[in-house]
Amino acid sequence: CCCCCCCPCCCYNALPAVAGAVRVSNIDQDGLEDRAYRLHYNQGQNRTDVFAQAGAAAGLAAGAALLRGAAHASALHYLGCSSVGAAGGILLHVLTWPKEE
């Protein structure tokens, strides 16, 4: 990725963030509080959050171990490792979700 404003991968990654911001900006205070309440008590969302957080921590730990002493390692390298870990945690969540009968 060239990380310029015309890069397709950067634009495609920004679209969900912009769409989410537009959706939230169209919700009144009561609607926002209702959504936060429903998300807080949603078992599936809570499980997803726990797996993502654990994966991010594991990815950060793995990155710290792999990049230890590397002169070229920056905060973005560690952020990338943590992001990959979070994605792995969510994948593990999806693969281990109990099947409904």
MDTraj code that builds the backbone (N, CA, C; nanometers):
import mdtraj as md
import numpy as np

residues = "CYS CYS CYS CYS CYS CYS CYS PRO CYS CYS CYS TYR ASN ALA LEU PRO ALA VAL ALA GLY ALA VAL ARG VAL SER ASN ILE ASP GLN ASP GLY LEU GLU ASP ARG ALA TYR ARG LEU HIS TYR ASN GLN GLY GLN ASN ARG THR ASP VAL PHE ALA GLN ALA GLY ALA ALA ALA GLY LEU ALA ALA GLY ALA ALA LEU LEU ARG GLY ALA ALA HIS ALA SER ALA LEU HIS TYR LEU GLY CYS SER SER VAL GLY ALA ALA GLY GLY ILE LEU LEU HIS VAL LEU THR TRP PRO LYS GLU GLU".split()
xyz = np.array([
    [0.0841, -0.1176, 0.0000],
    [0.0000, 0.0000, 0.0000],
    [0.0886, 0.1240, 0.0000],
    [0.0515, 0.2173, -0.0815],
    [0.1310, 0.3399, -0.0915],
    [0.0868, 0.4454, 0.0091],
    [-0.0251, 0.4215, 0.0786],
    [-0.0773, 0.5115, 0.1823],
    [-0.1019, 0.6533, 0.1325],
    [-0.1468, 0.6648, 0.0090],
    [-0.1861, 0.7969, -0.0400],
    [-0.3374, 0.8030, -0.0474],
    [-0.3920, 0.9199, -0.0668],
    [-0.5372, 0.9361, -0.0617],
    [-0.6091, 0.8690, -0.1779],
    [-0.5389, 0.8356, -0.2842],
    [-0.6045, 0.7728, -0.3994],
    [-0.5865, 0.6213, -0.3998],
    [-0.5276, 0.5664, -0.2962],
    [-0.5042, 0.4228, -0.2874],
    [-0.6367, 0.3513, -0.2622],
    [-0.6745, 0.2539, -0.3468],
    [-0.8029, 0.1848, -0.3283],
    [-0.8157, 0.1163, -0.1934],
    [-0.7075, 0.0552, -0.1433],
    [-0.7202, -0.0157, -0.0156],
    [-0.7473, 0.0820, 0.0986],
    [-0.6914, 0.2001, 0.0945],
    [-0.7172, 0.2999, 0.1984],
    [-0.8599, 0.3511, 0.1889],
    [-0.9083, 0.3726, 0.0681],
    [-1.0454, 0.4210, 0.0501],
    [-1.1458, 0.3175, 0.0960],
    [-1.1239, 0.1910, 0.0612],
    [-1.2178, 0.0858, 0.1006],
    [-1.2179, 0.0660, 0.2519],
    [-1.1050, 0.0869, 0.3162],
    [-1.0995, 0.0743, 0.4615],
    [-1.1677, 0.1914, 0.5303],
    [-1.1711, 0.3049, 0.4671],
    [-1.2334, 0.4237, 0.5269],
    [-1.3846, 0.4238, 0.5113],
    [-1.4376, 0.3535, 0.4127],
    [-1.5817, 0.3564, 0.3873],
    [-1.6653, 0.3099, 0.5064],
    [-1.6337, 0.1963, 0.5702],
    [-1.7157, 0.1565, 0.6853],
    [-1.7118, 0.2574, 0.7996],
    [-1.5980, 0.3197, 0.8218],
    [-1.5871, 0.4193, 0.9284],
    [-1.6744, 0.5401, 0.8982],
    [-1.6742, 0.5855, 0.7741],
    [-1.7569, 0.6998, 0.7351],
    [-1.9046, 0.6625, 0.7446],
    [-1.9402, 0.5431, 0.6979],
    [-2.0796, 0.4989, 0.7043],
    [-2.1268, 0.4896, 0.8489],
    [-2.0428, 0.4384, 0.9376],
    [-2.0778, 0.4292, 1.0788],
    [-2.0952, 0.5658, 1.1417],
    [-2.0085, 0.6592, 1.1064],
    [-2.0184, 0.7949, 1.1607],
    [-2.1461, 0.8631, 1.1131],
    [-2.1827, 0.8422, 0.9870],
    [-2.3063, 0.9018, 0.9348],
    [-2.4265, 0.8404, 1.0043],
    [-2.4236, 0.7092, 1.0268],
    [-2.5368, 0.6423, 1.0923],
    [-2.5540, 0.6929, 1.2363],
    [-2.4451, 0.7040, 1.3094],
    [-2.4533, 0.7501, 1.4479],
    [-2.4959, 0.8961, 1.4541],
    [-2.4528, 0.9767, 1.3583],
    [-2.4888, 1.1181, 1.3613],
    [-2.6376, 1.1398, 1.3350],
    [-2.7056, 1.0408, 1.2761],
    [-2.8487, 1.0531, 1.2484],
    [-2.9355, 0.9994, 1.3621],
    [-2.8759, 0.9543, 1.4726],
    [-2.9494, 0.8995, 1.5852],
    [-2.9605, 1.0063, 1.6935],
    [-3.0818, 1.0214, 1.7495],
    [-3.0974, 1.1165, 1.8593],
    [-3.0422, 1.0554, 1.9885],
    [-3.0408, 1.1317, 2.0962],
    [-2.9813, 1.0881, 2.2227],
    [-3.0492, 0.9623, 2.2759],
    [-3.1833, 0.9571, 2.2699],
    [-3.2547, 0.8385, 2.3186],
    [-3.2202, 0.7155, 2.2359],
    [-3.2112, 0.7322, 2.1059],
    [-3.1750, 0.6206, 2.0184],
    [-3.0344, 0.5713, 2.0453],
    [-2.9425, 0.6633, 2.0707],
    [-2.8046, 0.6260, 2.0998],
    [-2.7957, 0.5513, 2.2324],
    [-2.8673, 0.5992, 2.3334],
    [-2.8677, 0.5302, 2.4633],
    [-2.9317, 0.3928, 2.4522],
    [-3.0376, 0.3799, 2.3722],
    [-3.1027, 0.2504, 2.3516],
    [-3.0077, 0.1526, 2.2840],
    [-2.9367, 0.1995, 2.1820],
    [-2.8413, 0.1130, 2.1117],
    [-2.7283, 0.0687, 2.2051],
    [-2.6769, 0.1600, 2.2844],
    [-2.5700, 0.1262, 2.3792],
    [-2.6194, 0.0249, 2.4819],
    [-2.7427, 0.0416, 2.5290],
    [-2.8001, -0.0513, 2.6261],
    [-2.8134, -0.1909, 2.5653],
    [-2.8664, -0.1982, 2.4416],
    [-2.8848, -0.3284, 2.3772],
    [-2.7510, -0.3961, 2.3487],
    [-2.6511, -0.3204, 2.3080],
    [-2.5189, -0.3785, 2.2822],
    [-2.4540, -0.4272, 2.4113],
    [-2.4746, -0.3531, 2.5197],
    [-2.4147, -0.3893, 2.6476],
    [-2.4662, -0.5243, 2.6975],
    [-2.5930, -0.5528, 2.6753],
    [-2.6518, -0.6773, 2.7248],
    [-2.6615, -0.7866, 2.6182],
    [-2.6006, -0.7667, 2.5030],
    [-2.6016, -0.8655, 2.3959],
    [-2.4884, -0.9657, 2.4193],
    [-2.5240, -1.0914, 2.4500],
    [-2.4231, -1.1935, 2.4813],
    [-2.3263, -1.2158, 2.3655],
    [-2.3780, -1.2191, 2.2444],
    [-2.2917, -1.2406, 2.1282],
    [-2.1893, -1.1292, 2.1115],
    [-2.2343, -1.0047, 2.1311],
    [-2.1422, -0.8912, 2.1183],
    [-2.0389, -0.8924, 2.2297],
    [-2.0815, -0.9250, 2.3508],
    [-1.9875, -0.9319, 2.4629],
    [-1.8833, -1.0408, 2.4398],
    [-1.9250, -1.1558, 2.3865],
    [-1.8309, -1.2646, 2.3573],
    [-1.7328, -1.2214, 2.2474],
    [-1.7846, -1.1545, 2.1461],
    [-1.6983, -1.1043, 2.0387],
    [-1.5948, -1.0076, 2.0937],
    [-1.6378, -0.9176, 2.1815],
    [-1.5467, -0.8192, 2.2403],
    [-1.4359, -0.8874, 2.3210],
    [-1.4727, -0.9880, 2.4003],
    [-1.3737, -1.0582, 2.4825],
    [-1.2713, -1.1289, 2.3936],
    [-1.3185, -1.1967, 2.2891],
    [-1.2265, -1.2665, 2.1991],
    [-1.1360, -1.1673, 2.1251],
    [-1.1915, -1.0543, 2.0818],
    [-1.1114, -0.9538, 2.0120],
    [-1.0058, -0.8934, 2.1039],
    [-1.0438, -0.8654, 2.2282],
    [-0.9483, -0.8076, 2.3237],
    [-0.8371, -0.9074, 2.3573],
    [-0.8744, -1.0328, 2.3785],
    [-0.7734, -1.1350, 2.4081],
    [-0.6813, -1.1553, 2.2880],
    [-0.7383, -1.1563, 2.1685],
    [-0.6571, -1.1704, 2.0477],
    [-0.5629, -1.0533, 2.0279],
    [-0.6123, -0.9326, 2.0547],
    [-0.5275, -0.8139, 2.0411],
    [-0.4111, -0.8187, 2.1395],
    [-0.4393, -0.8603, 2.2634],
    [-0.3321, -0.8720, 2.3633],
    [-0.2312, -0.9791, 2.3217],
    [-0.2804, -1.0920, 2.2706],
    [-0.1902, -1.1990, 2.2259],
    [-0.1077, -1.1528, 2.1054],
    [-0.1699, -1.0808, 2.0144],
    [-0.0969, -1.0290, 1.8983],
    [0.0098, -0.9290, 1.9378],
    [-0.0225, -0.8443, 2.0336],
    [0.0754, -0.7468, 2.0833],
    [0.1914, -0.8179, 2.1515],
    [0.1609, -0.9199, 2.2320],
    [0.2665, -0.9955, 2.3008],
    [0.3548, -1.0681, 2.1993],
    [0.2915, -1.1278, 2.0977],
    [0.3694, -1.1972, 1.9941],
    [0.4559, -1.0984, 1.9172],
    [0.3994, -0.9817, 1.8866],
    [0.4772, -0.8797, 1.8166],
    [0.5948, -0.8312, 1.8992],
    [0.5724, -0.8133, 2.0286],
    [0.6812, -0.7695, 2.1167],
    [0.7910, -0.8744, 2.1221],
    [0.7522, -1.0013, 2.1247],
    [0.8522, -1.1086, 2.1283],
    [0.9274, -1.1182, 1.9959],
    [0.8553, -1.1058, 1.8845],
    [0.9188, -1.1190, 1.7529],
    [1.0023, -0.9972, 1.7157],
    [0.9591, -0.8793, 1.7590],
    [1.0290, -0.7561, 1.7214],
    [1.1278, -0.7083, 1.8271],
    [1.1470, -0.7881, 1.9308],
    [1.2370, -0.7492, 2.0398],
    [1.3769, -0.7212, 1.9847],
    [1.4252, -0.6054, 2.0134],
    [1.5596, -0.5677, 1.9711],
    [1.5695, -0.5224, 1.8269],
    [1.4596, -0.5232, 1.7532],
    [1.4638, -0.4800, 1.6130],
    [1.4719, -0.3276, 1.6080],
    [1.5726, -0.2792, 1.5398],
    [1.5941, -0.1350, 1.5326],
    [1.4861, -0.0658, 1.4503],
    [1.4253, -0.1377, 1.3578],
    [1.3268, -0.0773, 1.2688],
    [1.1842, -0.0808, 1.3237],
    [1.1623, -0.1434, 1.4380],
    [1.0270, -0.1586, 1.4925],
    [0.9733, -0.0238, 1.5413],
    [0.8532, 0.0078, 1.4981],
    [0.7876, 0.1312, 1.5425],
    [0.6531, 0.0967, 1.6062],
    [0.5863, 0.1976, 1.6563],
    [0.4553, 0.1764, 1.7184],
    [0.3566, 0.1177, 1.6185],
    [0.3695, 0.1524, 1.4921],
    [0.2794, 0.0980, 1.3897],
    [0.2994, -0.0522, 1.3712],
    [0.4202, -0.1009, 1.3886],
    [0.4442, -0.2454, 1.3815],
    [0.3686, -0.3170, 1.4926],
    [0.3744, -0.2617, 1.6119],
    [0.3044, -0.3223, 1.7249],
    [0.1525, -0.3119, 1.7077],
    [0.1066, -0.1995, 1.6550],
    [-0.0357, -0.1829, 1.6274],
    [-0.0830, -0.2855, 1.5249],
    [-0.0025, -0.3090, 1.4230],
    [-0.0358, -0.4092, 1.3220],
    [-0.0440, -0.5486, 1.3812],
    [0.0507, -0.5827, 1.4669],
    [0.0487, -0.7138, 1.5326],
    [-0.0759, -0.7284, 1.6189],
    [-0.1107, -0.6231, 1.6892],
    [-0.2295, -0.6258, 1.7735],
    [-0.3561, -0.6387, 1.6885],
    [-0.3603, -0.5713, 1.5753],
    [-0.4757, -0.5794, 1.4855],
    [-0.4928, -0.7189, 1.4286],
    [-0.3830, -0.7806, 1.3889],
    [-0.3887, -0.9177, 1.3375],
    [-0.4369, -1.0115, 1.4482],
    [-0.3906, -0.9897, 1.5689],
    [-0.4361, -1.0707, 1.6817],
    [-0.5846, -1.0546, 1.7072],
    [-0.6348, -0.9307, 1.6976],
    [-0.7780, -0.9064, 1.7173],
    [-0.8597, -0.9771, 1.6098],
    [-0.8135, -0.9709, 1.4866],
    [-0.8828, -1.0409, 1.3783],
    [-0.8819, -1.1913, 1.4019],
    [-0.7696, -1.2430, 1.4485],
    [-0.7619, -1.3853, 1.4812],
    [-0.8553, -1.4225, 1.5946],
    [-0.8674, -1.3364, 1.6936],
    [-0.9592, -1.3604, 1.8040],
    [-1.1033, -1.3646, 1.7575],
    [-1.1398, -1.2750, 1.6661],
    [-1.2757, -1.2744, 1.6135],
    [-1.3005, -1.3992, 1.5288],
    [-1.2007, -1.4402, 1.4526],
    [-1.2135, -1.5642, 1.3753],
    [-1.2333, -1.6834, 1.4682],
    [-1.1577, -1.6888, 1.5757],
    [-1.1745, -1.7961, 1.6734],
    [-1.3143, -1.7919, 1.7351],
    [-1.3639, -1.6739, 1.7632],
    [-1.4999, -1.6586, 1.8162],
    [-1.6018, -1.7185, 1.7181],
    [-1.5881, -1.6846, 1.5905],
    [-1.6828, -1.7337, 1.4895],
    [-1.6743, -1.8862, 1.4772],
    [-1.5523, -1.9388, 1.4785],
    [-1.5346, -2.0834, 1.4611],
    [-1.5813, -2.1640, 1.5810],
    [-1.5832, -2.1039, 1.6986],
    [-1.6202, -2.1775, 1.8199],
    [-1.7588, -2.1411, 1.8711],
    [-1.8316, -2.0586, 1.7977],
    [-1.9665, -2.0213, 1.8404],
    [-2.0550, -2.1452, 1.8377],
    [-2.1260, -2.1742, 1.9477],
    [-2.2113, -2.2934, 1.9511],
    [-2.3207, -2.2872, 1.8448],
    [-2.3413, -2.3986, 1.7775],
    [-2.4456, -2.4070, 1.6751],
    [-2.5824, -2.4114, 1.7402],
    [-2.6761, -2.3355, 1.6839],
    [-2.8123, -2.3381, 1.7338],
    [-2.8867, -2.4538, 1.6710],
    [-2.9694, -2.5185, 1.7498],
    [-3.0441, -2.6328, 1.6979],
    [-3.1863, -2.5983, 1.6706],
])
top = md.Topology()
chain = top.add_chain()
for i, resn in enumerate(residues, 1):
    res = top.add_residue(resn, chain, resSeq=i)
    for name in ("N", "CA", "C"):
        top.add_atom(name, md.element.get_by_symbol(name[0]), res)
traj = md.Trajectory(xyz[None], top)
